[in-house]
């Protein structure tokens, strides 16, 4: 099948690799300045595979629409491509335009969905492939691969689970399209929910008095590396919480109070119970273990 691939970051790279093994990739469209991730960039991957690369500043310009028509794609794949595709492009490929989405739909429409599933304490998420439409994330669901989220999984680990699921899911979906076995399923609008973006430089202050231990833990693991972290304050200084854990034991007391010292870290009392804090970083200083930090600093309360 002739496929026009629009992608970015790790998801784009991995899925382009998988499709290039079995499909005719007629072109790769990247962001104007393709992001470089830990495994490279979509631009360098296209060059490595010998595929023509395009970096339009306006994907829906007359010139770009004409170029896409000239390429005669039978299918367009969006894998981490962040720009909304216009009607003129949606109508070009006979098999439509499909989009890879990193969570369940329609419950998690919008951006930063991997962060939000952690913040909401979900125990399961999914890699989902849908038809792209005139609006974000509203198209029929073509395929889905669920995966489990453990209570200690961080944003990096959830993103990796999603990344691991997509290449094979995408290949199977294209096989179903070619064989005529595909059975699109409409989304249930009564369950639809949209989430806004949390940029990598975003951080969030935790509220020991009003948030439960689990709520704080979820914010910490959703915003830990490579994000900017959830933070608290101590003696007027900002203290980022890089790693926390939920405890089997129950510790009670005054919210924000340092309640107990354990080998793994320091127990801080939240609204309902204690939370184990393991790794911290005071603003302007290096990240260290919570035990070391609180041993060196005379701190009794946080927040």
BELQUIRA-V69107 format. One record per helix or strand of 2 or more residues. SS is the DSSP state (alpha for helix, beta for strand). FROM is the first residue (numbers start at 1). LEN is the number of residues. If there is no record, write none. Layout:
BEGIN
{{SS | FROM | LEN} {SS | FROM | LEN}}
END
This chain:
BEGIN
{{beta | 2 | 6} {alpha | 9 | 12} {beta | 24 | 6} {alpha | 42 | 8} {beta | 53 | 2} {alpha | 62 | 10} {beta | 75 | 5} {alpha | 87 | 4} {beta | 97 | 5} {beta | 109 | 2} {alpha | 113 | 7} {beta | 124 | 8} {beta | 141 | 8} {alpha | 155 | 25} {alpha | 189 | 3} {beta | 194 | 2} {beta | 204 | 2} {alpha | 213 | 11} {beta | 230 | 5} {beta | 237 | 9} {beta | 257 | 5} {beta | 266 | 4} {beta | 274 | 9} {beta | 288 | 2} {alpha | 290 | 7}}
END
